[in-house]
Amino acid sequence: MEQSSGRGARIGILMGSQSDWAKMEKAAEALKQFEVPCEMLVLSAHRLPDRVAEYARQAEARGLQILIAGAGMANHLAGALAANCTLPVIGVPLSGGALNGVDALYATVQMPKGVPVATVAIDGAANAAYLAVEIMALQDEPLRARLKALRQAERAKLEAALVEQTPHVQEVAR
């Protein structure tokens, strides 16, 4: 299955199984708030290794700048992508199976020298998107401005919540 934003995608979001879609969709939702077009598709590193390699090899020529890959258990989609391209690859270990994502974490974080995969937390697809935005914002001033604006809005929201809590704080001792 494949889904695209309709515009020239800058980020590819891949997952090893259709069952991973709901977890990985959080990356697409995060990118949408920054107006970063992406594409999402299911490609299994174990069942379709040639298609995974072809996708990675063609990604840069198609205009993609970063790949985000989510997979569970010991599947290592992110590593298969990183082995076949020089784009930044961000791995998202997904929960599930007997080890609830710990095996996916180890498979994603343990890469050989020279073939890095940046790794976020188990089920951390949204943070993978934020990391991708931070990387892209180094060379994209409007994107950097949107990122800064979002961070400032989040801080203001938290500050407002703290102000609302202040009357409820009781002094215990003087």
C-alpha positions in Angstrom: 0.0 0.0 0.0 1.2 3.5 -0.8 0.1 7.0 0.1 1.5 10.3 -1.1 0.9 13.9 -0.1 0.3 14.7 -3.8 3.3 17.1 -4.0 6.9 16.2 -4.6 7.6 14.2 -1.5 10.7 15.2 0.5 10.5 12.4 3.0 9.8 8.7 2.5 8.1 6.9 5.4 8.3 3.1 5.1 7.1 0.3 7.2 7.6 -3.4 7.1 4.0 -4.4 7.4 0.5 -3.0 6.8 -0.1 -3.6 10.6 2.5 -0.9 11.3 0.5 1.8 9.4 -1.3 3.3 12.4 2.0 3.7 14.4 3.9 5.1 11.4 1.1 7.5 10.4 2.1 9.6 13.3 5.2 10.6 11.4 3.1 11.8 8.5 0.8 13.8 10.8 3.8 15.5 12.4 5.3 16.4 8.9 1.9 17.8 7.8 2.0 20.5 10.5 5.3 21.7 8.9 4.0 21.5 5.4 6.6 18.9 4.5 5.3 16.5 1.8 5.9 12.8 2.3 5.0 9.5 0.9 4.2 6.3 2.9 4.5 2.8 1.8 4.8 -0.8 3.0 7.9 -2.6 2.0 9.3 -5.7 3.7 13.0 -5.9 4.0 12.7 -9.7 4.3 9.9 -10.5 1.9 10.8 -7.9 -0.8 14.5 -7.2 -0.4 15.0 -6.3 -4.0 12.2 -3.7 -4.0 13.6 -2.2 -0.8 17.0 -1.8 -2.3 15.6 -0.4 -5.5 13.5 2.1 -3.5 16.6 3.3 -1.6 18.7 3.6 -4.7 16.2 5.7 -6.5 15.1 7.8 -3.5 17.5 10.7 -3.9 16.9 11.0 -7.7 13.2 11.2 -6.9 13.8 14.2 -4.6 13.6 12.5 -1.3 15.9 13.9 1.3 15.3 11.7 4.3 13.9 8.2 4.9 12.0 7.1 8.0 11.7 3.4 8.4 9.6 1.6 11.0 9.7 -2.2 11.7 9.0 -4.5 14.5 10.7 -7.6 15.9 14.2 -8.2 14.6 13.2 -6.8 11.1 15.7 -4.2 10.0 14.1 -2.2 7.2 16.1 0.9 8.2 19.4 -0.9 7.9 18.4 -2.3 4.5 17.6 1.2 3.3 20.8 2.7 4.7 22.9 0.0 3.0 21.5 1.1 -0.4 21.7 4.9 -0.2 23.5 7.8 1.3 20.4 9.7 2.5 19.9 10.1 6.2 17.8 7.2 7.5 15.9 7.4 10.7 14.8 4.1 12.2 11.7 3.6 14.3 11.7 0.4 16.3 8.1 -0.8 16.6 6.5 -2.6 19.6 5.1 -6.0 19.2 6.1 -9.6 19.4 7.5 -11.5 22.4 10.0 -8.7 23.3 7.6 -5.8 22.7 10.0 -3.8 20.5 13.3 -4.3 22.4 14.4 -6.7 19.6 13.5 -4.0 17.0 15.4 -1.4 19.0 18.5 -3.5 19.1 18.3 -4.4 15.4 17.9 -0.7 14.5 20.5 0.8 16.7 23.3 -1.7 16.1 24.6 -0.6 12.7 28.1 -1.2 11.3 30.6 1.7 11.1 29.9 3.8 8.0 26.2 2.8 7.6 24.5 4.8 10.3 20.8 4.8 11.2 19.6 7.4 13.5 17.2 5.7 16.0 14.3 7.1 18.0 12.4 5.5 20.8 10.2 2.4 20.4 7.0 3.6 18.6 8.6 7.1 18.2 7.4 7.8 14.7 6.4 11.4 15.5 9.9 12.1 16.9 11.4 10.6 13.8 9.5 13.2 11.8 10.6 16.0 14.1 14.2 14.9 13.7 13.8 14.9 10.0 12.4 18.4 10.1 15.4 19.5 12.2 17.8 18.1 9.7 16.1 19.6 6.7 15.7 23.0 8.5 19.5 23.4 8.5 19.2 24.2 4.8 15.6 25.5 4.7 15.0 28.9 6.4 11.2 28.9 6.0 11.1 25.4 7.6 13.4 26.5 10.4 11.0 29.4 11.1 8.0 27.0 11.3 10.0 24.7 13.6 10.9 27.6 15.9 7.3 28.9 15.9 6.0 25.5 16.9 8.5 25.2 19.7 7.6 28.7 20.9 3.9 27.9 20.8 4.5 24.7 22.8 6.5 26.6 25.4 3.8 29.3 25.7 1.2 26.6 26.1 3.1 25.0 29.0 3.8 28.3 30.6 0.1 29.1 30.5 -0.7 25.8 32.1 1.9 26.5 34.9 0.3 29.9 35.6 -3.1 28.2 35.9 -1.7 25.7 38.4 0.0 28.4 40.6 -3.1 29.2 42.7 -3.4 25.5 43.6 0.1 25.3 44.9 0.1 25.5 48.7 3.0 26.6 50.8 3.8 23.7 53.2 6.4 25.4 55.3 7.9 28.8 55.8 
